[in-house]
């Protein structure tokens, strides 16, 4: 099994098989426009711009499961990402990434790459950890998606190879991306 066994719906309503990205290095993430990590859209777009000609593609999946940080409709989400961060990589319609009704792709990714903890030195980590402990302690158990901007790096064969949590910045992924692009 690989990500090629899954499909998702693009912002324009068109269903897409992830087999469309076969042979590419893919970075899949769940995002939100009202999150402490929303600024990562800018850095993710920069990664896309830098490596797209070499075969990297980013796939963004808006999600409203984490403290209602993505309340808008799909058209408003797309406009927000484009106007504020210049997003040009493929964006998909809003989904759930954990618990009931989670998109099967994210269930698969979380099952393949376990949660290894947050970077507690990250400038947003203290706030995030306090919020999780106080309001959502059950999120901290198991390997499910913990928060917005959880990122999964996929090799050219569609296999998940590395998970980066919300507290991982785009620059921290460069060496792994470059290694996969060269393989």
Z-matrix of the N, CA and C atoms (Angstrom, degrees):
N
C 1 1.452
C 2 1.532 1 109.08
N 3 1.331 2 116.29 1 147.22
C 4 1.462 3 122.63 2 177.93
C 5 1.530 4 108.01 3 -148.58
N 6 1.319 5 116.24 4 -178.58
C 7 1.471 6 118.34 5 178.15
C 8 1.520 7 110.95 6 -64.72
N 9 1.345 8 117.02 7 -18.65
C 10 1.457 9 120.61 8 -179.10
C 11 1.526 10 112.86 9 -67.87
N 12 1.328 11 117.37 10 -10.98
C 13 1.458 12 121.51 11 177.00
C 14 1.529 13 112.34 12 -82.33
N 15 1.330 14 117.28 13 -1.94
C 16 1.461 15 121.14 14 -174.40
C 17 1.521 16 111.45 15 -116.88
N 18 1.316 17 114.20 16 160.54
C 19 1.454 18 120.61 17 173.97
C 20 1.520 19 108.19 18 -135.78
N 21 1.314 20 115.27 19 165.92
C 22 1.467 21 121.40 20 179.06
C 23 1.523 22 107.65 21 -151.76
N 24 1.319 23 116.22 22 169.57
C 25 1.462 24 121.45 23 -176.68
C 26 1.524 25 109.23 24 -108.36
N 27 1.334 26 115.53 25 119.93
C 28 1.467 27 121.06 26 178.29
C 29 1.521 28 109.53 27 -65.77
N 30 1.316 29 115.84 28 165.73
C 31 1.468 30 121.99 29 -178.72
C 32 1.525 31 111.90 30 -56.55
N 33 1.328 32 117.30 31 -30.09
C 34 1.465 33 120.48 32 -178.57
C 35 1.531 34 112.65 33 -82.46
N 36 1.348 35 117.25 34 4.93
C 37 1.460 36 121.33 35 178.31
C 38 1.515 37 114.16 36 90.50
N 39 1.320 38 117.63 37 -1.72
C 40 1.467 39 121.77 38 -178.45
C 41 1.531 40 110.79 39 -83.69
N 42 1.347 41 116.77 40 123.33
C 43 1.466 42 119.41 41 174.26
C 44 1.530 43 109.71 42 -69.19
N 45 1.334 44 115.75 43 140.61
C 46 1.456 45 121.06 44 -178.57
C 47 1.525 46 108.84 45 -133.34
N 48 1.316 47 116.00 46 129.96
C 49 1.459 48 120.60 47 171.31
C 50 1.524 49 107.46 48 -78.77
N 51 1.325 50 117.04 49 134.96
C 52 1.460 51 119.19 50 179.03
C 53 1.532 52 111.45 51 -69.87
N 54 1.325 53 116.51 52 -7.16
C 55 1.470 54 120.91 53 172.69
C 56 1.533 55 109.68 54 -61.27
N 57 1.322 56 116.51 55 -21.28
C 58 1.460 57 121.78 56 176.98
C 59 1.534 58 111.48 57 -58.25
N 60 1.339 59 116.63 58 -23.49
C 61 1.461 60 120.85 59 -176.88
C 62 1.526 61 112.51 60 -100.70
N 63 1.325 62 116.19 61 14.63
C 64 1.465 63 121.06 62 179.06
C 65 1.526 64 109.92 63 -57.52
N 66 1.339 65 115.47 64 136.87
C 67 1.453 66 120.98 65 179.92
C 68 1.513 67 113.96 66 85.83
N 69 1.320 68 117.62 67 -2.96
C 70 1.462 69 122.74 68 178.68
C 71 1.530 70 109.29 69 -104.31
N 72 1.319 71 116.23 70 156.07
C 73 1.458 72 121.84 71 166.26
C 74 1.520 73 104.56 72 -86.99
N 75 1.329 74 116.64 73 129.36
C 76 1.461 75 121.32 74 -173.21
C 77 1.528 76 109.76 75 -121.24
N 78 1.324 77 115.70 76 138.39
C 79 1.457 78 121.51 77 172.50
C 80 1.530 79 106.78 78 -118.13
N 81 1.325 80 115.86 79 113.85
C 82 1.463 81 122.77 80 -177.56
C 83 1.524 82 108.06 81 -105.94
N 84 1.329 83 116.55 82 135.07
C 85 1.464 84 119.09 83 178.37
C 86 1.521 85 110.83 84 -148.40
N 87 1.337 86 114.98 85 157.93
C 88 1.458 87 121.15 86 171.66
C 89 1.528 88 107.81 87 -104.05
N 90 1.317 89 116.27 88 134.41
C 91 1.460 90 120.27 89 -176.19
C 92 1.511 91 112.98 90 -128.21
N 93 1.327 92 115.27 91 172.75
C 94 1.460 93 122.12 92 177.57
C 95 1.527 94 108.71 93 -155.91
N 96 1.322 95 116.85 94 145.68
C 97 1.460 96 121.29 95 -174.50
C 98 1.529 97 114.38 96 -87.73
N 99 1.326 98 118.24 97 -8.88
C 100 1.460 99 120.45 98 -179.57
C 101 1.528 100 111.20 99 -124.68
N 102 1.311 101 115.57 100 41.59
C 103 1.458 102 123.39 101 -174.55
C 104 1.530 103 109.43 102 -113.29
N 105 1.302 104 116.71 103 154.17
C 106 1.459 105 120.85 104 175.19
C 107 1.516 106 112.99 105 -63.28
N 108 1.336 107 117.03 106 -13.82
C 109 1.461 108 121.72 107 179.16
C 110 1.531 109 112.88 108 -105.56
N 111 1.330 110 117.68 109 6.75
C 112 1.463 111 121.38 110 -176.50
C 113 1.525 112 112.04 111 -57.34
N 114 1.321 113 117.16 112 -31.68
C 115 1.465 114 120.81 113 178.83
C 116 1.537 115 111.49 114 -56.27
N 117 1.332 116 117.83 115 -20.40
C 118 1.464 117 120.46 116 -179.05
C 119 1.526 118 112.20 117 -63.72
N 120 1.335 119 118.21 118 -21.02
C 121 1.471 120 119.47 119 175.83
C 122 1.530 121 110.49 120 -54.06
N 123 1.326 122 117.35 121 -40.60
C 124 1.465 123 121.38 122 -178.91
C 125 1.528 124 110.38 123 -61.89
N 126 1.319 125 117.02 124 -47.87
C 127 1.463 126 120.95 125 -178.41
C 128 1.527 127 112.02 126 -70.68
N 129 1.322 128 117.25 127 -33.86
C 130 1.460 129 120.44 128 176.54
C 131 1.531 130 110.15 129 -67.19
N 132 1.326 131 116.78 130 -40.14
C 133 1.459 132 120.24 131 176.35
C 134 1.528 133 109.97 132 -63.01
N 135 1.321 134 117.39 133 -38.81
C 136 1.469 135 120.71 134 178.15
C 137 1.532 136 110.95 135 -62.80
N 138 1.341 137 117.11 136 -40.61
C 139 1.472 138 120.26 137 175.61
C 140 1.524 139 110.20 138 -60.96
N 141 1.325 140 115.51 139 -45.35
C 142 1.468 141 120.45 140 178.69
C 143 1.527 142 110.56 141 -57.67
N 144 1.321 143 116.09 142 -48.24
C 145 1.466 144 120.10 143 -178.79
C 146 1.527 145 111.50 144 -61.61
N 147 1.316 146 116.73 145 -41.17
C 148 1.455 147 121.27 146 -176.45
C 149 1.525 148 113.38 147 -70.18
N 150 1.335 149 117.15 148 -37.33
C 151 1.458 150 120.25 149 -170.99
C 152 1.534 151 115.87 150 -113.72
N 153 1.318 152 118.54 151 0.01
C 154 1.475 153 118.68 152 -175.08
C 155 1.524 154 112.19 153 -63.37
N 156 1.313 155 118.43 154 -35.81
C 157 1.471 156 121.02 155 179.89
C 158 1.523 157 111.50 156 -69.23
N 159 1.338 158 116.63 157 -19.80
C 160 1.466 159 121.38 158 178.93
C 161 1.531 160 111.76 159 -91.97
N 162 1.352 161 116.51 160 -6.87
C 163 1.459 162 119.23 161 175.61
C 164 1.511 163 116.39 162 114.69
N 165 1.336 164 118.34 163 15.12
C 166 1.470 165 120.83 164 175.92
C 167 1.520 166 109.27 165 -92.54
N 168 1.328 167 115.64 166 137.33
C 169 1.458 168 120.87 167 171.87
C 170 1.525 169 108.26 168 -132.81
N 171 1.326 170 116.11 169 136.53
C 172 1.459 171 121.84 170 175.60
C 173 1.514 172 108.14 171 -102.55
N 174 1.326 173 116.17 172 142.98
C 175 1.463 174 122.24 173 177.47
C 176 1.522 175 107.55 174 -126.39
N 177 1.330 176 116.20 175 115.19
C 178 1.455 177 121.46 176 -177.78
C 179 1.520 178 112.33 177 -101.05
N 180 1.323 179 115.49 178 133.49
C 181 1.461 180 122.82 179 -179.40
C 182 1.527 181 109.52 180 -124.77
N 183 1.326 182 118.40 181 100.99
C 184 1.461 183 120.14 182 176.87
C 185 1.529 184 110.77 183 -61.86
N 186 1.328 185 114.67 184 147.11
C 187 1.466 186 120.65 185 -177.37
C 188 1.522 187 109.15 186 -146.97
N 189 1.320 188 116.31 187 136.61
C 190 1.465 189 121.43 188 -178.78
C 191 1.532 190 111.84 189 -110.20
N 192 1.314 191 118.80 190 18.92
C 193 1.459 192 121.26 191 -175.03
C 194 1.518 193 114.44 192 -78.89
N 195 1.299 194 118.13 193 -17.32
C 196 1.449 195 120.87 194 -171.98
C 197 1.527 196 110.07 195 -107.96
N 198 1.322 197 115.04 196 94.07
C 199 1.471 198 123.77 197 179.90
C 200 1.526 199 113.35 198 55.28
N 201 1.326 200 116.75 199 36.50
C 202 1.474 201 122.52 200 175.66
C 203 1.528 202 112.77 201 51.98
N 204 1.319 203 115.79 202 45.39
C 205 1.457 204 120.11 203 -177.27
C 206 1.529 205 113.50 204 -89.08
N 207 1.342 206 116.40 205 2.50
C 208 1.466 207 120.76 206 174.60
C 209 1.528 208 108.57 207 -138.30
N 210 1.348 209 117.25 208 66.65
C 211 1.461 210 120.34 209 -174.24
C 212 1.523 211 115.30 210 -79.01
N 213 1.318 212 118.08 211 -15.98
C 214 1.457 213 121.11 212 -173.78
C 215 1.514 214 114.42 213 -70.69
N 216 1.321 215 114.70 214 167.42
C 217 1.454 216 122.01 215 173.73
C 218 1.530 217 108.35 216 -78.98
N 219 1.325 218 116.13 217 163.57
C 220 1.460 219 120.77 218 -175.56
C 221 1.527 220 113.57 219 -55.69
N 222 1.332 221 118.22 220 -42.16
C 223 1.462 222 119.69 221 -178.72
C 224 1.524 223 111.67 222 -64.96
N 225 1.327 224 117.01 223 -36.06
C 226 1.466 225 120.66 224 178.26
C 227 1.530 226 111.30 225 -71.48
N 228 1.327 227 116.17 226 -36.64
C 229 1.471 228 120.67 227 177.31
C 230 1.527 229 109.56 228 -63.33
N 231 1.324 230 116.01 229 -47.22
C 232 1.460 231 120.45 230 -179.90
C 233 1.528 232 110.83 231 -61.06
N 234 1.326 233 117.12 232 -44.00
C 235 1.468 234 120.97 233 179.29
C 236 1.531 235 110.51 234 -63.56
N 237 1.320 236 117.32 235 -41.70
C 238 1.463 237 121.56 236 178.88
C 239 1.531 238 110.69 237 -59.44
N 240 1.321 239 116.51 238 -49.23
C 241 1.469 240 121.11 239 -177.80
C 242 1.524 241 111.64 240 -64.58
N 243 1.319 242 116.54 241 -39.44
C 244 1.459 243 120.82 242 -179.50
C 245 1.525 244 111.27 243 -70.92
N 246 1.319 245 117.03 244 -48.69
C 247 1.461 246 120.86 245 -175.29
C 248 1.526 247 112.92 246 -72.30
N 249 1.318 248 118.06 247 -37.25
C 250 1.464 249 120.55 248 -175.30
C 251 1.516 250 114.18 249 -91.74
N 252 1.329 251 117.47 250 -26.75
C 253 1.462 252 120.01 251 -174.53
C 254 1.524 253 113.33 252 -129.93
N 255 1.322 254 117.76 253 2.12
C 256 1.458 255 121.14 254 177.70
C 257 1.514 256 114.19 255 63.34
N 258 1.332 257 117.03 256 29.06
C 259 1.462 258 121.47 257 -176.15
C 260 1.521 259 110.82 258 -62.23
N 261 1.336 260 114.82 259 126.84
C 262 1.461 261 120.92 260 176.32
C 263 1.529 262 111.95 261 -123.04
N 264 1.334 263 117.61 262 -8.69
C 265 1.465 264 119.53 263 178.39
C 266 1.526 265 109.07 264 -75.50
N 267 1.323 266 118.33 265 160.86
C 268 1.468 267 121.10 266 -177.11
C 269 1.531 268 113.03 267 -60.44
N 270 1.317 269 114.61 268 130.65
C 271 1.467 270 122.10 269 175.25
C 272 1.534 271 107.54 270 -116.59
N 273 1.300 272 114.74 271 143.62
C 274 1.459 273 121.59 272 -178.15
C 275 1.519 274 110.25 273 -114.79
N 276 1.320 275 115.34 274 163.71
C 277 1.455 276 119.85 275 -179.46
C 278 1.521 277 110.88 276 -64.91
N 279 1.324 278 114.54 277 154.04
C 280 1.462 279 122.19 278 -177.08
C 281 1.527 280 110.79 279 -56.51
N 282 1.328 281 115.08 280 136.19
C 283 1.471 282 121.53 281 -178.27
C 284 1.527 283 110.11 282 -136.24
N 285 1.315 284 114.61 283 174.62
C 286 1.470 285 122.19 284 169.39
C 287 1.525 286 106.45 285 -101.63
N 288 1.335 287 117.07 286 144.44
C 289 1.458 288 120.31 287 -176.09
C 290 1.523 289 113.85 288 -119.11
N 291 1.339 290 117.03 289 -2.57
C 292 1.464 291 120.64 290 178.76
C 293 1.527 292 109.31 291 -151.29
N 294 1.309 293 115.34 292 164.51
C 295 1.464 294 123.08 293 176.38
C 296 1.529 295 111.47 294 62.06
N 297 1.335 296 116.11 295 -152.48
C 298 1.463 297 120.73 296 -176.46
C 299 1.530 298 110.00 297 -61.13
N 300 1.289 299 114.49 298 141.59
C 301 1.462 300 122.60 299 177.06
C 302 1.526 301 114.21 300 63.36
N 303 1.314 302 117.62 301 20.50
C 304 1.468 303 119.75 302 176.21
C 305 1.526 304 109.16 303 -63.74
N 306 1.316 305 115.91 304 142.87
C 307 1.458 306 120.39 305 176.68
C 308 1.530 307 108.15 306 -61.91
N 309 1.332 308 117.69 307 133.20
C 310 1.466 309 120.51 308 -178.06
C 311 1.535 310 113.71 309 -55.47
N 312 1.323 311 117.99 310 -31.51
C 313 1.463 312 120.51 311 178.18
C 314 1.525 313 110.63 312 -59.26
N 315 1.323 314 116.72 313 -46.26
C 316 1.468 315 119.74 314 -177.73
C 317 1.529 316 111.89 315 -73.36
N 318 1.322 317 117.31 316 -30.56
C 319 1.465 318 119.28 317 172.98
C 320 1.529 319 109.33 318 -62.78
N 321 1.328 320 116.23 319 -44.56
C 322 1.458 321 122.09 320 178.84
C 323 1.532 322 110.63 321 -61.00
N 324 1.329 323 116.99 322 -50.08
C 325 1.466 324 120.68 323 -177.70
C 326 1.527 325 111.47 324 -59.95
N 327 1.332 326 116.52 325 -45.43
C 328 1.467 327 120.01 326 -179.79
C 329 1.522 328 111.47 327 -65.22
N 330 1.333 329 116.87 328 -32.21
C 331 1.469 330 119.32 329 179.52
C 332 1.528 331 111.49 330 -73.73
N 333 1.316 332 117.76 331 -27.05
C 334 1.459 333 121.75 332 -178.06
C 335 1.530 334 113.28 333 -86.24
N 336 1.329 335 116.30 334 -31.30
C 337 1.462 336 120.26 335 -177.09
C 338 1.529 337 109.23 336 -126.75
N 339 1.325 338 117.37 337 107.46
C 340 1.461 339 120.76 338 -175.26
C 341 1.525 340 113.72 339 -70.39
N 342 1.308 341 114.36 340 155.57
C 343 1.460 342 122.50 341 173.89
C 344 1.524 343 108.10 342 -68.63
N 345 1.329 344 116.44 343 127.10
C 346 1.467 345 120.66 344 -179.21
C 347 1.516 346 112.80 345 -115.15
N 348 1.326 347 117.39 346 9.75
C 349 1.459 348 120.62 347 177.62
C 350 1.517 349 112.54 348 105.18
N 351 1.321 350 114.26 349 163.65
C 352 1.463 351 122.17 350 177.49
C 353 1.522 352 109.92 351 -93.53
N 354 1.313 353 116.05 352 154.50
C 355 1.461 354 121.45 353 169.83
C 356 1.525 355 106.35 354 -75.97
N 357 1.300 356 116.68 355 102.13
C 358 1.465 357 120.90 356 -174.75
C 359 1.525 358 113.12 357 -72.28
N 360 1.332 359 117.27 358 -7.64
C 361 1.466 360 121.43 359 176.92
C 362 1.536 361 111.16 360 -87.24
N 363 1.306 362 117.66 361 -11.27
C 364 1.467 363 121.82 362 -179.10
C 365 1.528 364 109.19 363 -63.21
N 366 1.322 365 116.98 364 143.50
C 367 1.460 366 120.77 365 -174.26
C 368 1.528 367 114.42 366 -65.39
N 369 1.323 368 118.94 367 -18.61
C 370 1.471 369 121.26 368 177.65
C 371 1.540 370 111.00 369 -100.29
N 372 1.318 371 117.32 370 -11.29
C 373 1.472 372 121.33 371 -173.13
C 374 1.524 373 113.31 372 -58.33
N 375 1.311 374 117.76 373 -42.89
C 376 1.470 375 120.71 374 -177.62
C 377 1.526 376 110.72 375 -59.56
N 378 1.307 377 116.62 376 -44.30
C 379 1.469 378 121.79 377 178.99
C 380 1.526 379 110.00 378 -65.98
N 381 1.332 380 116.40 379 -45.94
C 382 1.464 381 121.01 380 -179.28
C 383 1.529 382 110.83 381 -60.99
N 384 1.306 383 117.33 382 -48.58
C 385 1.468 384 120.44 383 -178.03
C 386 1.522 385 111.80 384 -63.40
N 387 1.322 386 117.05 385 -40.00
C 388 1.466 387 120.22 386 177.18
C 389 1.530 388 110.39 387 -62.79
N 390 1.317 389 116.79 388 -44.67
C 391 1.461 390 121.67 389 178.55
C 392 1.525 391 110.93 390 -60.86
N 393 1.317 392 116.91 391 -46.26
C 394 1.461 393 120.22 392 -179.59
C 395 1.530 394 111.44 393 -63.18
N 396 1.309 395 117.32 394 -44.34
C 397 1.473 396 120.31 395 -179.35
C 398 1.525 397 112.03 396 -65.52
N 399 1.330 398 117.15 397 -37.13
C 400 1.463 399 120.88 398 -176.74
C 401 1.525 400 113.56 399 -82.10
N 402 1.336 401 117.23 400 -43.46
C 403 1.461 402 120.52 401 -171.84
C 404 1.526 403 114.95 402 -106.12
N 405 1.329 404 117.41 403 -27.64
C 406 1.458 405 120.72 404 -173.10
C 407 1.535 406 111.90 405 -138.76
N 408 1.319 407 119.04 406 52.52
C 409 1.477 408 119.14 407 -176.08
C 410 1.527 409 113.04 408 -59.26
N 411 1.341 410 117.75 409 -28.02
C 412 1.466 411 120.26 410 179.33
C 413 1.527 412 112.26 411 -66.61
N 414 1.334 413 118.17 412 -21.97
C 415 1.460 414 120.88 413 177.41
C 416 1.529 415 111.50 414 -63.90
N 417 1.321 416 116.97 415 -26.68
C 418 1.458 417 121.15 416 -174.52
C 419 1.525 418 113.39 417 -77.74
N 420 1.321 419 117.46 418 -9.52
C 421 1.461 420 121.17 419 -178.18
C 422 1.539 421 110.67 420 -92.27
N 423 1.307 422 115.88 421 143.63
C 424 1.456 423 121.09 422 175.52
C 425 1.518 424 113.10 423 75.81
N 426 1.318 425 115.29 424 -165.62
C 427 1.460 426 121.74 425 -174.12
C 428 1.525 427 113.72 426 -106.85
N 429 1.327 428 117.51 427 8.87
C 430 1.459 429 120.78 428 -179.11
C 431 1.530 430 111.07 429 -61.98
N 432 1.319 431 115.56 430 169.72
C 433 1.459 432 121.54 431 176.25
C 434 1.528 433 107.29 432 -66.10
N 435 1.326 434 116.44 433 132.10
C 436 1.467 435 121.54 434 -175.57
C 437 1.522 436 113.13 435 -94.34
N 438 1.354 437 117.10 436 -31.73
C 439 1.471 438 120.00 437 -175.79
C 440 1.523 439 108.93 438 -164.75
N 441 1.319 440 115.28 439 177.60
C 442 1.464 441 121.90 440 176.61
C 443 1.532 442 110.56 441 -63.16
N 444 1.303 443 114.71 442 154.11
C 445 1.456 444 123.90 443 177.56
C 446 1.531 445 112.49 444 65.22
N 447 1.331 446 115.26 445 36.74
C 448 1.463 447 120.52 446 165.63
C 449 1.520 448 105.09 447 -82.50
N 450 1.330 449 116.40 448 129.78
C 451 1.459 450 121.55 449 -171.40
C 452 1.530 451 110.10 450 -120.15
N 453 1.335 452 115.85 451 139.82
C 454 1.460 453 122.24 452 179.62
C 455 1.525 454 108.92 453 -124.29
N 456 1.330 455 115.70 454 125.21
C 457 1.455 456 121.31 455 178.42
C 458 1.525 457 108.89 456 -95.74
N 459 1.328 458 115.28 457 129.83
C 460 1.461 459 123.26 458 -173.86
C 461 1.523 460 109.05 459 -118.81
N 462 1.344 461 117.36 460 135.75
C 463 1.465 462 119.99 461 179.90
C 464 1.533 463 111.41 462 -79.36
N 465 1.317 464 115.93 463 178.59
C 466 1.463 465 121.71 464 -175.88
C 467 1.526 466 113.59 465 -67.02
N 468 1.331 467 117.29 466 -12.41
C 469 1.467 468 121.87 467 177.02
C 470 1.521 469 112.75 468 -98.83
N 471 1.329 470 116.41 469 6.25
C 472 1.461 471 120.40 470 177.99
C 473 1.517 472 114.73 471 85.50
N 474 1.334 473 117.08 472 12.44
C 475 1.463 474 120.92 473 -178.41
C 476 1.525 475 111.71 474 -95.31
N 477 1.326 476 117.64 475 131.40
C 478 1.468 477 120.28 476 175.15
C 479 1.528 478 109.59 477 -66.04
N 480 1.334 479 116.99 478 130.28
C 481 1.458 480 120.08 479 -178.33
C 482 1.522 481 114.18 480 -119.89
N 483 1.327 482 118.61 481 -25.04
C 484 1.461 483 119.30 482 -179.36
C 485 1.526 484 110.33 483 -155.72
N 486 1.326 485 114.05 484 142.06
C 487 1.466 486 121.92 485 178.37
C 488 1.520 487 108.23 486 -112.15
N 489 1.313 488 115.15 487 135.19
C 490 1.460 489 122.46 488 176.96
C 491 1.528 490 107.38 489 -122.50
N 492 1.310 491 116.84 490 125.96
C 493 1.462 492 120.68 491 -178.73
C 494 1.526 493 110.94 492 -79.52
N 495 1.311 494 115.55 493 176.12
C 496 1.466 495 122.66 494 -179.71
C 497 1.517 496 112.02 495 -52.44
N 498 1.314 497 116.46 496 -35.36
C 499 1.462 498 121.47 497 -176.87
C 500 1.522 499 113.13 498 -82.28
N 501 1.320 500 117.88 499 7.01
C 502 1.470 501 121.75 500 175.05
C 503 1.519 502 108.57 501 -95.05
N 504 1.308 503 115.48 502 127.85
C 505 1.460 504 121.49 503 -179.79
C 506 1.529 505 110.43 504 -89.39
N 507 1.306 506 116.21 505 161.04
C 508 1.463 507 122.08 506 -177.94
C 509 1.528 508 111.73 507 -56.77
N 510 1.312 509 118.13 508 -41.11
C 511 1.467 510 120.75 509 -178.61
C 512 1.521 511 112.28 510 -61.97
N 513 1.328 512 117.49 511 -27.86
C 514 1.455 513 121.69 512 179.43
C 515 1.535 514 111.61 513 -70.18
N 516 1.313 515 117.32 514 -15.32
C 517 1.465 516 121.49 515 -177.60
C 518 1.526 517 113.06 516 -96.06
N 519 1.325 518 117.26 517 -13.18
C 520 1.466 519 122.02 518 -172.84
C 521 1.515 520 114.04 519 -53.08
N 522 1.322 521 117.91 520 -51.13
C 523 1.469 522 119.29 521 -175.04
C 524 1.526 523 111.13 522 -63.82
N 525 1.334 524 117.40 523 -37.77
C 526 1.466 525 120.44 524 177.88
C 527 1.524 526 110.92 525 -67.44
N 528 1.314 527 116.95 526 -41.18
C 529 1.473 528 121.64 527 177.78
C 530 1.522 529 109.89 528 -62.53
N 531 1.308 530 116.68 529 -47.55
C 532 1.468 531 120.83 530 -178.61
C 533 1.523 532 111.43 531 -62.00
N 534 1.330 533 116.33 532 -41.68
C 535 1.470 534 120.69 533 179.10
C 536 1.534 535 110.50 534 -59.91
N 537 1.346 536 117.02 535 -44.36
C 538 1.462 537 120.44 536 -179.91
C 539 1.521 538 112.25 537 -69.22
N 540 1.313 539 116.47 538 -36.88
C 541 1.470 540 119.77 539 178.52
C 542 1.520 541 111.48 540 -64.57
N 543 1.330 542 116.89 541 -32.55
C 544 1.466 543 121.35 542 -178.05
C 545 1.522 544 112.87 543 -83.84
N 546 1.332 545 117.42 544 -15.17
C 547 1.471 546 119.25 545 -176.80
C 548 1.514 547 111.74 546 -80.76
